[in-house]
């Protein structure tokens, strides 16, 4: 039903979505039709970061695709959107993506007349919060939300009357999208550099001049970790730790959590190189005292030891608020602890060398968990000098600073885009003065 009391900007109009835009949902393809090779059809997991990844496609026979399902074949510049489960994943179909068949849970959209409805404007309209809210309110399903052509036919949209204004809005938003994409590429590049740097620092290290060692110019030796510099030794977490402790879930579970108090760090709060505390739980002093053994100190290293996030690690920085952990997180307290040693161990545990040892233990025990004995047996390199440890920390800090700077920039760009979409797609801010 059409909403009442809708304010329509001058030069805009309120129309039924289906009057200006054609849409088609894919067929429900039965698994007995699938083939190892043939005509590819798309599914939700094929849509990645605004592009189509055909490596995730499945296949029908050429005969069925070209006959029974020919009218579901996608065309260049089709705009496809996921409409079940993970809603709103979208991509433009490129010529290089073809041939490709539409599938259920994905709808393709096209303007009926590009002189009236701009394709690029439609692209942004389909991710507008106001549009999505109206669409979701029509949706069916409780555990999994589903929308389809029936729901789209009920929708109304408020749009500029001219495609020139639509295109100008899309042009502005596209520039922000381009800046977002470029920043994401930079972040990905820095993360690749960081991964390579960590691998070099954990296997070769730096010499007195601060250069990465190599076997052509420096002496190396065999070790349980493989080839390492002569100056290094191989130790275990048992060698360098004072104790390992985990907490419990307080009696009463989430019912005893508070809005404030002492943080109870759970596995969902522990991420490589930092905490995510947006959903952190709090306990009172009485519960914290009963959990004395798992109270955290500065420079404790935390390792997730059960569940899907097993192996994620971080450390407790200086001046971190009073906190405790539950049974899914192990707190490793180091001998002669300091921030450099804590950072080194957390970086190592998150590296491929730490992760491989953790997952070897999981596979060996055939269960999704790692115990204290297995943690203590994890092997890691030990530098022979504080100089090399500090060089390690400084080099990691520099690349992390670059990544964090770009991530802050990315967050600002995304916030800018959200604000622009709210203003431009509602007509609150007009772009008519920018149109030639």
C-alpha positions as CSV (number, residue, x, y, z in Angstrom):
1,X,0.0,0.0,0.0
2,X,1.3,3.5,-0.9
3,X,2.4,5.6,2.1
4,X,0.6,8.8,2.9
5,X,2.2,12.2,3.9
6,X,5.2,11.7,1.7
7,X,7.0,14.9,1.0
8,X,7.9,15.1,-2.7
9,X,10.7,17.6,-3.7
10,X,10.0,19.9,-6.6
11,X,11.0,18.2,-9.8
12,X,10.6,14.7,-8.3
13,X,7.8,12.2,-8.5
14,X,6.4,9.3,-6.5
15,X,5.9,6.2,-8.7
16,X,5.5,2.5,-8.5
17,X,8.8,0.7,-8.6
18,X,7.5,-1.8,-11.2
19,X,6.5,1.0,-13.6
20,X,10.0,2.1,-14.2
21,X,12.1,-1.0,-13.5
22,X,11.8,-4.5,-14.8
23,X,13.0,-7.3,-12.5
24,X,13.2,-11.1,-12.7
25,X,14.0,-13.7,-10.1
26,X,15.9,-16.8,-11.1
27,X,14.4,-20.3,-11.2
28,X,14.6,-22.8,-8.4
29,X,17.2,-25.2,-10.0
30,X,17.0,-28.7,-8.7
31,X,20.3,-30.4,-7.7
32,X,19.8,-33.4,-10.0
33,X,20.2,-30.9,-12.9
34,X,23.7,-29.9,-11.8
35,X,26.7,-31.0,-13.9
36,X,30.4,-30.9,-13.4
37,X,30.8,-28.7,-16.5
38,X,28.5,-27.0,-18.8
39,X,26.6,-23.7,-18.7
40,X,27.4,-21.8,-15.5
41,X,24.7,-20.4,-13.2
42,X,25.1,-17.9,-10.4
43,X,24.5,-18.2,-6.7
44,X,24.8,-15.8,-3.8
45,X,28.4,-16.8,-2.9
46,X,29.4,-15.8,-6.5
47,X,28.8,-12.2,-5.6
48,X,31.9,-10.8,-3.9
49,X,32.7,-7.2,-3.3
50,X,30.5,-5.9,-6.1
51,X,31.9,-8.4,-8.6
52,X,31.0,-11.8,-9.9
53,X,33.4,-14.6,-9.1
54,X,32.7,-17.3,-11.6
55,X,35.0,-19.8,-9.8
56,X,32.1,-20.3,-7.3
57,X,29.6,-21.1,-10.1
58,X,27.9,-24.4,-10.6
59,X,26.7,-25.8,-14.0
60,X,23.7,-27.0,-15.9
61,X,23.9,-28.9,-19.2
62,X,24.1,-26.6,-22.3
63,X,20.9,-28.1,-23.7
64,X,18.8,-27.3,-20.6
65,X,20.3,-23.8,-20.3
66,X,19.8,-23.0,-23.9
67,X,16.2,-24.3,-24.1
68,X,14.2,-24.7,-20.8
69,X,16.0,-21.8,-19.1
70,X,17.1,-19.6,-22.0
71,X,15.0,-16.6,-20.7
72,X,17.0,-16.6,-17.5
73,X,20.3,-16.0,-19.2
74,X,21.9,-12.8,-18.0
75,X,23.0,-10.0,-20.2
76,X,25.7,-7.4,-20.0
77,X,24.9,-4.5,-17.6
78,X,22.2,-6.5,-15.8
79,X,22.2,-5.4,-12.1
80,X,21.9,-8.5,-9.9
81,X,21.0,-8.4,-6.2
82,X,20.8,-11.2,-3.6
83,X,17.3,-11.4,-2.1
84,X,17.4,-14.3,0.4
85,X,19.6,-14.9,3.4
86,X,22.4,-12.4,2.8
87,X,20.3,-9.6,1.4
88,X,21.7,-6.8,-0.7
89,X,24.8,-8.3,-2.3
90,X,24.9,-6.8,-5.8
91,X,27.0,-6.6,-8.9
92,X,26.8,-5.4,-12.5
93,X,27.2,-8.2,-15.1
94,X,30.1,-7.6,-17.3
95,X,30.7,-9.0,-20.8
96,X,33.5,-11.1,-19.4
97,X,31.1,-12.8,-16.9
98,X,29.0,-14.2,-19.7
99,X,27.5,-16.7,-20.4
100,X,25.8,-16.9,-17.1
101,X,22.4,-18.1,-15.9
102,X,20.2,-16.5,-13.2
103,X,19.3,-18.6,-10.2
104,X,16.9,-18.5,-7.3
105,X,17.5,-16.0,-4.5
106,X,19.0,-13.5,-7.0
107,X,17.0,-10.9,-8.9
108,X,18.2,-9.0,-11.9
109,X,17.1,-5.4,-12.4
110,X,16.9,-3.2,-15.5
111,X,15.4,0.2,-16.2
112,X,12.5,-0.1,-18.6
113,X,13.6,3.2,-20.3
114,X,17.0,4.6,-19.6
115,X,15.8,8.0,-20.6
116,X,13.5,7.9,-17.7
117,X,15.4,5.8,-15.1
118,X,19.2,5.9,-15.0
119,X,20.9,2.5,-14.5
120,X,23.6,4.0,-12.2
121,X,21.0,5.8,-10.1
122,X,19.1,2.5,-9.8
123,X,22.3,0.9,-8.5
124,X,22.5,3.4,-5.6
125,X,18.7,3.3,-5.0
126,X,18.9,-0.4,-4.4
127,X,21.4,0.1,-1.5
128,X,19.6,3.2,0.0
129,X,18.6,2.6,3.6
130,X,15.1,4.0,3.1
131,X,14.4,1.8,0.1
132,X,15.8,-1.3,1.9
133,X,13.7,-0.6,5.0
134,X,10.5,-0.5,2.9
135,X,11.6,-3.6,1.1
136,X,12.4,-5.6,4.3
137,X,9.1,-4.6,5.8
138,X,7.5,-6.5,2.9
139,X,9.7,-9.5,3.4
140,X,8.8,-13.0,4.5
141,X,10.7,-15.4,6.7
142,X,11.8,-15.3,10.3
143,X,15.1,-17.1,10.6
144,X,16.0,-16.2,7.0
145,X,14.6,-13.1,5.4
146,X,13.4,-13.5,1.8
147,X,12.1,-10.9,-0.7
148,X,10.9,-11.4,-4.3
149,X,9.0,-9.9,-7.2
150,X,5.8,-10.0,-5.3
151,X,7.2,-7.6,-2.7
152,X,8.9,-5.4,-5.2
153,X,5.6,-4.8,-7.0
154,X,4.1,-3.3,-3.9
155,X,6.9,-0.7,-3.5
156,X,6.8,3.0,-4.4
157,X,9.9,5.2,-4.9
158,X,10.5,8.9,-5.0
159,X,12.9,9.9,-7.7
160,X,14.0,12.9,-9.8
161,X,11.8,13.3,-12.9
162,X,14.8,13.7,-15.2
163,X,17.6,11.2,-15.8
164,X,20.0,14.1,-15.9
165,X,19.5,14.8,-12.2
166,X,19.6,11.0,-11.5
167,X,22.9,10.7,-13.4
168,X,24.4,13.6,-11.5
169,X,23.5,12.1,-8.2
170,X,25.0,8.8,-9.3
171,X,28.1,10.5,-10.5
172,X,28.7,12.1,-7.1
173,X,28.1,8.9,-5.3
174,X,30.3,7.0,-7.8
175,X,33.2,9.3,-7.0
176,X,32.9,8.4,-3.3
177,X,32.7,4.7,-4.2
178,X,35.8,5.0,-6.3
179,X,37.7,6.6,-3.4
180,X,36.4,3.8,-1.1
181,X,37.6,1.2,-3.6
182,X,41.0,2.8,-4.0
183,X,41.5,3.0,-0.2
184,X,40.5,-0.7,0.2
185,X,43.1,-1.6,-2.5
186,X,45.7,0.3,-0.5
187,X,44.8,-1.4,2.7
188,X,44.9,-4.8,1.0
189,X,48.4,-3.9,-0.4
190,X,49.7,-2.9,3.0
191,X,48.3,-6.1,4.6
192,X,50.1,-8.2,2.0
193,X,53.3,-6.3,2.7
194,X,52.7,-6.8,6.4
195,X,52.2,-10.6,6.0
196,X,55.5,-10.9,4.0
197,X,57.3,-8.7,6.5
198,X,56.2,-10.8,9.4
199,X,57.3,-14.0,7.7
200,X,60.7,-12.5,7.1
201,X,61.1,-11.2,10.6
202,X,60.0,-14.6,12.1
203,X,62.3,-16.7,10.0
204,X,65.3,-14.4,9.2
205,X,65.1,-11.4,11.4
206,X,67.3,-8.3,11.2
207,X,71.0,-7.9,11.5
208,X,72.9,-5.1,13.4
209,X,72.3,-2.7,10.4
210,X,68.6,-3.4,10.5
211,X,68.6,-5.4,7.3
212,X,66.7,-8.6,6.8
213,X,69.1,-11.5,7.0
214,X,69.6,-14.1,4.2
215,X,71.6,-17.3,4.0
216,X,73.9,-15.8,1.3
217,X,75.3,-13.3,3.7
218,X,74.5,-14.7,7.2
219,X,74.9,-18.0,8.9
220,X,71.8,-20.1,9.5
221,X,71.2,-23.4,11.3
222,X,68.6,-26.2,11.4
223,X,66.0,-26.1,14.2
224,X,62.6,-27.6,15.0
225,X,61.2,-24.4,13.3
226,X,63.2,-25.0,10.2
227,X,66.2,-22.8,9.2
228,X,66.8,-19.9,11.6
229,X,69.7,-17.5,12.1
230,X,72.7,-18.9,14.1
231,X,72.1,-16.3,16.8
232,X,68.6,-17.5,17.5
233,X,67.3,-20.3,19.6
234,X,64.0,-22.3,19.6
235,X,61.8,-22.1,22.7
236,X,58.3,-23.2,23.7
237,X,55.5,-21.2,25.3
238,X,56.2,-23.2,28.4
239,X,59.8,-21.9,28.4
240,X,58.7,-18.2,28.3
241,X,55.4,-18.3,30.3
242,X,54.8,-18.0,34.0
243,X,51.3,-19.4,33.9
244,X,48.3,-20.1,31.6
245,X,44.8,-19.5,32.9
246,X,41.2,-19.3,31.7
247,X,38.1,-18.2,33.5
248,X,34.5,-19.4,33.5
249,X,31.1,-18.2,32.4
250,X,29.6,-16.8,35.6
251,X,26.8,-18.7,37.2
252,X,23.6,-17.3,35.7
253,X,25.3,-16.6,32.4
254,X,24.2,-13.5,30.5
255,X,21.6,-12.8,33.2
256,X,24.3,-11.6,35.6
257,X,26.0,-9.3,33.0
258,X,25.8,-5.6,33.7
259,X,25.8,-2.4,31.7
260,X,29.1,-1.4,33.3
261,X,31.7,-2.8,35.8
262,X,34.6,-5.1,35.1
263,X,35.0,-6.3,31.5
264,X,34.6,-10.0,30.9
265,X,36.6,-10.7,27.7
266,X,35.1,-13.4,25.5
267,X,36.3,-15.0,22.3
268,X,34.2,-12.6,20.2
269,X,36.2,-9.7,21.7
270,X,39.7,-11.1,20.8
271,X,41.0,-10.2,17.4
272,X,44.5,-10.2,15.9
273,X,46.4,-7.2,17.2
274,X,43.4,-5.7,19.2
275,X,40.1,-6.0,21.0
276,X,36.6,-5.4,19.7
277,X,34.6,-4.2,22.6
278,X,31.3,-3.1,21.1
279,X,29.5,-6.1,22.7
280,X,31.8,-6.7,25.7
281,X,30.1,-8.1,28.8
282,X,30.5,-6.7,32.3
283,X,30.6,-8.4,35.7
284,X,30.5,-7.0,39.2
285,X,33.3,-7.0,41.8
286,X,32.0,-10.0,43.6
287,X,32.1,-12.2,40.6
288,X,35.5,-10.9,39.6
289,X,36.9,-11.7,43.0
290,X,35.6,-15.3,42.7
291,X,37.4,-15.5,39.4
292,X,40.7,-14.3,40.9
293,X,42.8,-16.7,38.9
294,X,41.8,-15.4,35.5
295,X,42.0,-11.7,36.2
296,X,44.1,-10.0,33.6
297,X,47.3,-8.0,33.9
298,X,49.0,-5.7,31.5
299,X,50.9,-7.6,28.8
300,X,49.0,-10.8,29.2
301,X,48.6,-12.5,25.8
302,X,45.1,-13.8,25.1
303,X,44.5,-16.8,22.9
304,X,41.0,-18.1,21.8
305,X,41.1,-21.8,22.6
306,X,37.7,-23.1,21.5
307,X,35.1,-22.6,18.8
308,X,35.1,-21.0,15.3
309,X,37.6,-18.3,16.4
310,X,40.2,-20.6,17.8
311,X,43.7,-19.3,17.4
312,X,42.9,-15.6,17.4
313,X,45.3,-13.8,19.7
314,X,46.0,-10.4,21.1
315,X,47.7,-8.8,24.1
316,X,46.6,-6.6,27.0
317,X,48.1,-3.1,26.4
318,X,49.2,-0.8,29.2
319,X,46.5,1.1,31.0
320,X,43.8,-1.4,29.9
321,X,40.8,-1.3,32.2
322,X,40.3,-4.0,34.8
323,X,39.2,-7.2,33.1
324,X,38.7,-11.0,33.3
325,X,38.2,-13.8,30.8
326,X,35.8,-16.7,30.3
327,X,36.6,-20.3,29.6
328,X,37.0,-19.8,25.9
329,X,40.0,-17.5,26.2
330,X,43.4,-18.5,27.6
331,X,45.5,-15.7,29.3
332,X,49.2,-16.4,28.9
333,X,51.3,-14.6,31.5
334,X,55.0,-14.2,30.4
335,X,58.1,-14.4,32.5
336,X,59.7,-10.9,32.9
337,X,56.8,-9.6,31.0
338,X,56.9,-6.4,29.0
339,X,54.9,-4.9,26.1
340,X,57.5,-5.9,23.5
341,X,57.5,-9.6,24.5
342,X,53.7,-9.6,24.6
343,X,53.4,-8.0,21.1
344,X,55.9,-10.5,19.7
345,X,54.1,-13.5,21.0
346,X,50.7,-12.2,19.8
347,X,52.1,-11.5,16.4
348,X,53.7,-15.0,16.3
349,X,50.5,-16.7,17.3
350,X,48.5,-14.9,14.6
351,X,51.2,-15.7,12.0
352,X,51.1,-18.7,9.7
353,X,53.8,-20.3,11.9
354,X,51.7,-20.0,15.1
355,X,48.4,-20.9,13.3
356,X,49.9,-24.0,11.7
357,X,50.9,-25.4,15.1
358,X,47.5,-24.6,16.7
359,X,45.6,-26.3,13.9
360,X,47.9,-29.3,13.9
361,X,46.9,-29.8,17.5
362,X,43.2,-29.4,16.6
363,X,43.4,-31.9,13.8
364,X,45.4,-34.3,15.9
365,X,42.8,-34.3,18.7
366,X,39.9,-34.4,16.3
367,X,38.0,-31.7,18.2
368,X,37.7,-27.9,18.0
369,X,39.7,-26.9,20.9
370,X,43.3,-26.7,22.2
371,X,44.4,-27.4,25.8
372,X,47.1,-26.0,28.0
373,X,49.5,-28.8,27.3
374,X,49.2,-28.2,23.6
375,X,49.6,-24.5,24.0
376,X,52.8,-24.9,26.1
377,X,54.3,-27.1,23.4
378,X,54.0,-24.4,20.7
379,X,57.5,-23.6,19.4
380,X,58.6,-20.1,18.6
381,X,61.9,-18.3,17.7
382,X,63.8,-16.5,20.4
383,X,66.1,-13.6,19.5
384,X,69.5,-13.2,21.1
385,X,69.2,-9.5,21.7
386,X,66.8,-6.8,22.9
387,X,67.9,-4.8,19.9
388,X,66.4,-7.2,17.4
389,X,63.2,-7.5,19.4
390,X,62.8,-3.7,19.4
391,X,63.5,-3.6,15.7
392,X,60.8,-6.3,15.2
393,X,58.3,-4.2,17.2
394,X,59.2,-0.9,15.4
395,X,58.8,-2.4,11.9
396,X,55.5,-4.0,12.8
397,X,54.4,-0.7,14.4
398,X,55.2,1.3,11.2
399,X,53.2,-0.9,8.9
400,X,50.3,-1.1,11.4
401,X,50.3,2.7,11.5
402,X,49.9,2.9,7.8
403,X,47.1,0.4,7.8
404,X,45.3,2.1,10.7
405,X,45.6,5.5,8.9
406,X,44.0,4.1,5.7
407,X,41.3,2.3,7.8
408,X,40.4,5.6,9.5
409,X,40.2,7.2,6.0
410,X,38.0,4.4,4.8
411,X,35.6,4.7,7.7
412,X,35.3,8.5,7.0
413,X,34.6,7.8,3.3
414,X,31.9,5.3,4.2
415,X,30.3,7.7,6.6
416,X,30.4,10.4,4.0
417,X,28.7,8.1,1.5
418,X,26.0,7.2,4.0
419,X,25.3,10.9,4.6
420,X,25.3,11.8,0.9
421,X,23.0,8.9,0.1
422,X,20.5,10.1,2.7
423,X,20.6,13.7,1.4
424,X,20.8,13.1,-2.4
425,X,18.4,10.1,-2.7
426,X,15.8,11.9,-0.7
427,X,16.1,15.2,-2.5
428,X,17.0,16.9,0.8
429,X,20.1,18.3,-1.1
430,X,19.7,19.1,-4.8
431,X,22.2,18.8,-7.5
432,X,20.3,20.8,-10.2
433,X,22.8,23.6,-10.0
434,X,25.6,21.2,-11.0
435,X,23.8,20.0,-14.2
436,X,25.0,21.7,-17.4
